[in-house]
Amino acid sequence: MSTPPPVDPLESLARGHVRSVWEVLEAMSTLMRRRNEGLPLNLPQVTVFLRSGREVTGLVREYGEFRQGRGVLLITSGGYGSRGEGLDVTFLPDGIIEALTLHDATVLDTPAKSMPESSPMHLRRHLPAMADKLSSAWGTKVAVEFGTATELESEANIQPLAWLVERTGEVLTRLAKVPDVGDVLREKVRKVRLFVGDAFGAKLTDGSLDLTTSRRPAAWPLDSELDQAVMDTLP
């Protein structure tokens, strides 16, 4: 029986090669910002070990340059004098940080419960409505389909596709109303195809706008990224 390949939990950060304490803090800071911008992310806690021997556990709110110097802001549970479920924000400068533990990073691989659970049947039913919405915005018929016949066979693809379907409908409808951009969409795009892959991307080929989302929620496209990717494909 073959041994399965080891899983690198840092891959859940969807940030490529991340190895140092500072790279992990930067990645977590970026993910908090992406969650605040609308991505349904479950964020793992971190424990920061200080040179003094103390340790602090919480969520990374922000990592970067502050008035006090470079460091990290951690959201921690309410401490002395807190009332009820209060939260504290603790600033830790780089110079006092010794090490870091990232707890259960793979929680990032599952979207937050704030995102409704979808299903293959729901997605199949949603495509005609999306096509009608885009056709109305275009003023001409637009087809919408999943990239391959097997796209819905993997359970791991369902939530990524649900996100892509929802956000693509909103972004393309909005772009169709932008002067000049809408004219190019109507002229060049006759079909929209939706895929799940290793990374987010967009391309326009022979009248087909192909949009691919990552399997990892941390790398799902925000509206601004989807907007820019579509714009970049247009001639």
N, C-alpha and C positions, 0 to 999 in steps of 0.2 A: 504494500500500500504506500503510495507516494505521500510525502509530507507537503502540506500546502505551503505556499510561499509566505514568509513572515509579513505581517501587516504593519506598515509604518503609520501610526496614528497622526503624525504631523501632516500626512497627505490630506487629511480632512480640512486643513486650513485653506486648501486650494490656492497655495501661494508658491508652489514650486519648491526650491531647495531652501528650507528653513531649519537652521541648526542652533544658532546662538540664542542666549537669553534675550538679547535686544531684538533679534529678528522675530522671535515669538511674540514679544510685547508689541512690536510694530504691527504684526499680523492680527493680533487680537484687537488692537486699537482700530485698525481698518474694518474689521468685522463688526465691531460695535457701531461704527459710523454707518456701515451698510445696513445694519439692522434698523438704525434710527431713520434711514432713508426709505425703509419699507420692506426689506427682505425678511421673510419669516424664519429667523435664525434662532436656534438654541445655542447659547454661548456657554462654553465650559468655564469653570472657575480656575483660578490660578492661586498657588501659594508662593509668595515671594519670601525667600530666606535672606535675612540681613546679616551684615558683617558682625553686628552686635550679638548675634545668636537669636534674635527675635524673628518671628515669622508672621506674615500677614496674609490672610486668605480673602479673596473677593473676585469681583469681575473687573476686567480692565475697561475703564471708561475712556481713557485717552493716554497715549504715549507720545512724547515729543518735547518741544522747547516751551518752557514756562518762565515766568518772571524770576522764579527761584533757581532756574537752570533746567537742564534736561532731566526728565524723569517720567514717572508713571502715576496717573490718578487711578486709584482702586476704589470701587464701590464695595463697602464692607457692611456687615450687619451692625445695627446700632450698638454702640458701646455704652460706657458709663453715662448715666443721666438720660439715655434715650427713652422715649415713650412709645410703647406699643411696638409696631413693626418698623421702627425708624431705620434709616440707612445713613451711614457715614460715608464721606469721601476722604480718602487718605492719600496724601502726596508722598511719594518715595523718590528721592533723587537717585540718579544712576550710581553715584559714588558709594552708596551704602548697600547696594544690592550685591549679594554673593551668588545666589542661584535661584532657580525657579522650577516649580512643578506645575505642569498643565494637566488638570484632572479630566480624564475621560473625554479626550478631544473628539472622539467619534460621535458624540451627541450632535456634532455639526452635520452629520450625514443624514439626519432626519429633520425635516422642517418643523417649526414650532406649531403647537396645536392651534394657534390663531389662524392657520391656513386650513380651510375645510378639506376633509378627505375626499379624494376623487376616485373614479373607477373607469375602466375601459368603456363601459356603456355610456357613462356621463360624457366622456370626451368625444365619443363617436356622435353623440347627439348634439354636442356643442359646435362641431365643425360647420354644419349647414347654417346655423345662426351666425357664426363668425363670417362665413362667406357672404351671406346676405348683408351683413353690416358693412363689410368692406366694399361690396358691389354698390351699395347705396352711396357710400362716401366717394367712391371712384366715379360713379356715374356710368359704369360699364361693368360687365360680368367679370368677377374674379373667383377663381376656384381656390379652395383651401383643402389641403390633405396632409396626412402624416407621411414622412419621407419614405418609409418602407412598410411592407405588409406586416413585418414582425415588430414594429415599433411599440405596439401595445402588449406584446406577449410577456415582456419582462416587468414584474411588479415594481422594480427599481426605477422604471421610466415614467410611471404614472404621474407622480407628483411634479417632477420636472416638466413634463408636457403640460400639465394643468397650469403651471405658472406661465409657461411660454404662450399657451393659447390665450390666457387672460390678458397678459401684458401686450402681446403682439396686436390683438384686436384694438386695444386702446391707443397704442403708439401709432399704428398705421392709419387709423381713422383720423387722428390729430394731424399727422403729416400730410394727409390728403387735402387738408384745408390750408396748408401753407402755400402761398403764391410761388410759382415756378416748380417747387418740389412736387406738389400735387399733379402738375402737368406731366412731369417726368414719370411719376408712378403710373399714371393712366396710360402713358405711351409705352412703357417698358415692361410693366408687370402684369401678367395674365394669370399667374398662379403663385400661391404661397405654400411652401412645403416646410413642415416642422419636424425636426430631428432631435434626438438625444445623443450626445457624444462625450468625449473627454473634456471638451472646452467649448466655451461660447464662441460663435462665429456667424458670419453672414456672407452670402455671395449671390450674385445675380447672373443667371445663365439661361440664355434662350427663352426669355420671358418668365422664368421661374425664380422667385426670390426664396432662397433656401436659408432658413434660420435654425441654428443648432444651439441647444442649451446644454450646459454641463450637468452631469448626474448629481454633483455636489451642490447643495443649497448655497454654500458660501460663494460659489462662482456663478449663480444664476444672474442674469442681466437685470440691472435696474432700468427703469424707463429711459433715463438719460443715456445709458450705454446702448440700449436697443435702438434708440433714436439715432445716435451717432453711427452705429454700425450699418443701419439701413442707408443713411445719407452717404456713407463712404462707398457703398456699392453702386450708387447711381452715377451715370456718366455726366 
